[in-house]
């Protein structure tokens, strides 16, 4: 009996030992197969940086405080177009120091004249800046650090997207361009969402001559009662700095609006940043919807020609 008990206990001990070994092996195998969220996120972000073309996500206020992907611009080609290799800022992370110096100087400038030294197309935007700062205070921001950097693909240009971080304000995202001398400039117009007329004044005065605006557009949930011209598409439009919403239509059959339709489709017709020329077809107080007279560039960035 003692021998039998001893044999049974020995077998039980062997079974327990084998079960323990199997359990340890399974735990190790499970841990090695588990996904590390931080690793996956880092790979995902790097892959997005490598593949992103500026066309995958077009969300509202992409040049605002919290966004990660910018609105792109469509280039207007000419006979002096650059080589195909010039389609974004190459090795952008290796140029971080020079980019930071430019953006820090841009936001640290206390006057429009000082800021022009850091702007794209300074001769063209100079009168726009002087007009804009007559009604908008020019307040320098306290620099803290340069956040993320992303290349932005646009054939013929070397563009990038950068995040500026401040100690006294929310982070700001903006478009930068690498110049032919390897210096960098900031796109001022998109950074301030420049428009030719105050949004409230536009709604109040209802001008019949087209005015340029940087707006956010969506397909409306409900249509206003006013009848539209045959073949028209209606959009719900708002200014990024104003809560007042208007309706504006355009002719879908007009070829010049194909770039507009493409932008709306790529943004799923929801909160798509656009640069439009708007006007009203009737007299003030007629109750008519606004009309989209033209679309410029893509998103909030306008390109003129190509860079050499």
N, C-alpha and C positions, 0 to 999 in steps of 0.2 A: 504493500500500500504506500509506504514511504517513497519507494522508487517510482511508483506511478504518479504520485503527487509531484515529485521532483521533476519528472518528465513533462507533466502538464505545465508546471510553472516555467520550466525552461522554454517550452514552445510559446507560451504566452509572452515571455520576455523577448523572444526572437521576433514574434509578430509585432510587438510594440516598437522594437528597435527599427525593424524594416519600415513600419508605418511612419516613424519619426523621420527617418532618412528620406523617404518619398515625399513627406510634407515639406521638409527643408528644401529639397530639390525643386518642388513645384513653386514654392514661394520665390526662390531665386529666379526661376524661369519667368514667373509672372512679373516680377519687378523689372527684369531686363526688357520685357516686352511692353511695359507701360509707356505711354506717351508723355514726354516732358512738355507741359504747356508753354514754358518760356522758350524752349528750343523751337517748337513749332511756330510760335509767334515771330521769333527772330528770323527764321527761314522764310516765313510768309512775307514779312516786311521787306526783306532783302529781294525776294522774288518780285514783289510789287514794284520796288524801285527799279529793278532791272527791266521789267516789261511795260511799265506804265507809260502811256503815250499822251496823257492829258485828255483822253476821249472816253475813258471807262466810267468815270463818275463825275457828273456835273450837278452839283447840289447848290442850294442857295448860299449866297454870301461867301463864295469860295475864296474871296480875298478879304475875308473878315477875320475874326479872332480865334476860331477853333477848328478851321477846316484843314483837311489833309490833301485834297486834290484840287488843282486850280482849273478855272475855265480857260480853254485854249482859244487861240485866234487862228483864223484861216489866213494864210499868206496870199498876197497878191503878187504873182510872178512878173518879172520883166526879163529883158534879154541878158541882164547881168547877174542871173541867179547863180548862187554859189554851188560848190560841189555838194553831192548828196551826203557826204560825211558830216557836213555842218547841219545837224538836225537837233542838237541839244548841247548842253554844257558837258563836255567829256570830263571824266574823273572829277566830278564836282566836289567830292569830299576832300580831295587833295588841295582844293582851292578855297577851303573854308576860311582861312585867315584873311585872304584878300577880299572875299565876299563880305565877311564881317566888318572889315574896315569901311567898305562902301556903305553898307546898310546903317552902320552906326553913325557915319557922317550924315547920311540922309535924314535920319530922325533927330540928330542932334542940332541940325541947322535951325537958327532962330529967325531967318528971313527967307523969302522965296528966292532971292538972288543967290544966297548961300546954298540952298537946296538944289538949285539948277545944276550945280557942279556934279551932282550924283544922279541926274535924271537921264532917261532915254530921250532922244530927240529934243534937246534943250531949246533950240530955236523955235520949234513948232509949239511946244507946251508953255513957253514963257508967258505969252499973253493970257493963256488959260489959267496959269497959276496966279498971275497978278490979279485977274478978275475974281478967281475963287477966294483968295485970301482977303479980299475986301470985306467979305461977309462971314468968313470963317476964321476964328482965332488960330494963330500959328503958335502952338504950344510945344516946345521941345520935350521929348520923352526921356526919362532916365534909363539909360541902357543897362541891361543885365547880362544877356548872353544871346548867342545865335543858336536857335533850335535846330530842327531838322532841315535837310536840304534834299530836293528832288530834281532830277533832270526833266525837262519838258520838251517833248519831241515836236518839232515843226521844221520841215525841210527848208533849208536856206537860212536858218537862224540858230543861234546858240542861246537858248532860254533855259531858265531854271525857276524853281519855286522854293521860297525860303520862309522860315518862321523867325520873327524877331521877338525877343522876350524882354520885358521891362519890369522895373521895380515899382512903378507908379501907374501901371495900366495893364490891360489884358494883352496877351500875345497878339501879334498882327502877322498875317500871311501876305506875301507879295511876290510879284513876278520880277525877276532880274534877267539881264541880258549881258552876255560876254561880248565885248567889243573886239574889233580887229587887232587892237594893241594889247589884248588880253586883260584889259581892265574891265570893270563891271559897272552897270548902271541899273537904276530902279525904274520900273514903269510907274510914274507918278499918277497918271490918269486912273488906272485901275485901283491903285492903292487908296485913293480918296473917293472912288466911284463918281468921277467927275461927270456932271450933266450941264447942259447949256442953260437950263432954267430951273428954278426952284420947283419942286414937285407940287406943292400947294398952289403956287402961282399958276402953274400950268393948268391945274384942274379948275382954278377960279376964272382965269382969263380965256381958256380954251382957244389958243391961237390956231389960225388956219395954215400958217407956215410951219413946216416940220422943224422940230427941235430934237437934239440928240439927248438921249437918256441912257443911263445904265440901270437896268431894272431886273426884276425877277418875274418870270412868267410861268403860268400853269394853264392846263385845260380847265375851264370853269366847270364846277359841279352842276350849276343851273344856268341857263341862258336868260339874259334880260329880255323883256317883252318886245323891244324894238326889233323890227325885221332887218335882216342883213342883206347886202347885195348878193346875188346869185354866185355861188362858187367861193364864198368867203369862209374863212376860218376865224373863230373868235378866241381870244386869249384873255385870261384874268391877269392883270399886271399891277405890280406894286413896286414902290421904291424901297431899297434896302434900309433906308433910314426913316421911313414914313409908313404909317399904318393905313393910309388912304388907298383904296383899291379902285381901279377903273377897268373897263372892258375896252379892248381894241381889236380890230379885225384887219385881215390882209387877204389878198387874192391868192388862193392856192394855185391857180393856173399860171400865175406870173412867174417866169423862170428865175427872176431875181430873188424870189423868196425860197428857192430850193435849199440854200444854205440854212435858212431859218428853220425850215421843216426838219432838216437833218439834225440840227442842234436840239430841237424839241424831242425828236424821236430818241436820240442818244440819252437824253435826260428823262425819258419816260413821261414827257409832258408834265412834269411836276417840279416846280421851284427851279427853273432853268435860268441861269444868269445870261442876260442878253444886252447887247448895245443896239438900240433902235432909234430911229427917227420917227417921232409921233406928232400928230396934229389932229385937229377936229375938222370934220367935213362940213359942218354947219355953223351958224352964228352962235354966239354965247347964249346959253340958256335954252338951246334948241332940244336938249335932251338926247342928242345923238351920241353914239359910241365913238371913241377916238379911232383914228385910222393909223395903221402902221405904214408909213411912207417908204421906209427902207430899213435894211439891216446892215450893220457894219461889223466886220471882223467876226470873231466868235467869242462867246463869253463876254468878259469885260475888257478884253485886250484887242487893240487895233494895231495891225501891222501895215506899214506902207512900203511896198517894194521888198527887196531882200538885202541882206547884209553881205558885204564882201569879206 
